[in-house]
Amino acid sequence: MSNGKKGGIPRVDLPADVRLDTLAVREGLPPSPWGENSEALYLTSSFVHPDAATAARRFANEEEAFVYSRFSNPTVMMMERRLAALEGTEACIATSSGMSAIMLLVMGLLKSGDHVVCSRSVFGSTIKLLQGEFGKFGVQTTFVSQTDLNEWKNALQPNTKLLFAETPTNPLTEVCDVAALAEIAHAHGALLAVDNCFASPALQQPTKMGADFIIHSGTKYLDGQGRVIAGAICASAKHVDEVFTPVMRSVGMSLSPFNAWVVLKGMETLSVRMKAQTASAAVLAEWLEAHPAVERVYYPGLKSHPQHELAMRQQGGQGGAVVSFIVKSQADDNGRAAAFHVIDRTKICSITANLGDTKTTITHPASTSHGRLTEPQRQAAGITQGLIRVAVGLEDIEDIKADLARGLNSL
């Protein structure tokens, strides 16, 4: 929900030139008459109006006000305003999950017969949603290389309306050139959406590079402690008000006020968490690259990463907090047994497919996050059976290295 109407919901009185870390703590809504310093949690389904005429204006969207928590709630608006401020967009609309944000994006922008060009390296559920679920309703999707701009150009069709990428990707940390994709999209009359889940606005702001929409799974780094499920689209006020909010109002993939409040508070520490986790991930990536049991490491902060220079330009010189690597194996199972061996011998890392937590997580993407894809789809995306993904948390990095060494040293 944006705040474009005159005489609408007031804003926090902040200087126009405050920086990201200040916005992460202060943006939202002004305090209530009670003067609370920590943002209030509004657990209410509906809102009372002073008279019937006012209620009629508000339900007709002629006057900005909170009406019903399926599409307007003060706590949710605080989270939306804060995230929009961090991403540098006019507005934001929060959703019940990251996947529901992608669903809202496609439902709002596209119709049967429209075409999407999408990186084949995106999250497995994104591939399933676009190809499987929306494919049933006549939205076509062509999947292309994350990094080959010619493939993106050649995949364009007269009915292409949307380009979709995530950068870095899950789990191979491939980085796309956001500015170049924006130029390709706009020259064709299409729009560009970028999933910014891995980097977060602490590292990059895709709309400043030309993207039209930013997708978030607030479940990850925005919350930062693995507590709730949440999602969001950051976009122009026009798109939020005229395209996405009407769909939200009808369909109701709403974010609960409690989950919004948790993410709102999580964003206050986003920058400091990302700095610490990124620094530790860089140390871990270098250690893994030198380990004799590791075949290859995927981490944008390493000079060996194919898009290292691009990543450093787009991500403020930081590689992010996710490191993936392939273990060496002599077995005939393509490395699956070796990967399981390393994962099962950890005593500190949490074996879970979630990421963005203060606790380091470890997973086998081929059987978890990308387990619903076919083996040919996984191979096309580079998801091998020997691949392990580690999302580095806030533990002492020497302890995490020792935890992984338990398995790596005994292969």
Buried (B, 14 or more C-beta within 10 A) or exposed (E): BBBBEEEEBEEBEEEEEEEBBEBBBBBBBEEEEEEEEEBBBBEBEEBEBEEEEEBEBBEEBEBBBBBBBBBBBBBBBBBBBBBBBBBBBBBBBBBBBBBBBBBBBBBBBBEEEBBBBBBBBBBBBBBBBBBEEBEEEEBBBBBBBBBEBEBBBEBBBEBBBBBBBBBBBBBBBBBBBBBBBBBBBBEBEBBBBBBBBBBBBBBBBBBEBBBBBBBBBBBBBBBBBBBBBBBBBBBBBEBBBEBBBEBBBEBEBBBBBBBBBBBBBBBBBBBBBBBBBBBBBBBBBBBBBEBEBBBBBBBBBBEEBEBBEBBBBBBBEBBBBBBBBBBBBEEEEBBBBBBBBBBEBBEBBBEBBBBBBBBBBBBBBBBBBBEEBEEEBBBBBBBBBBBBBBBBBBBEBEEBBBBBBBBBEEB
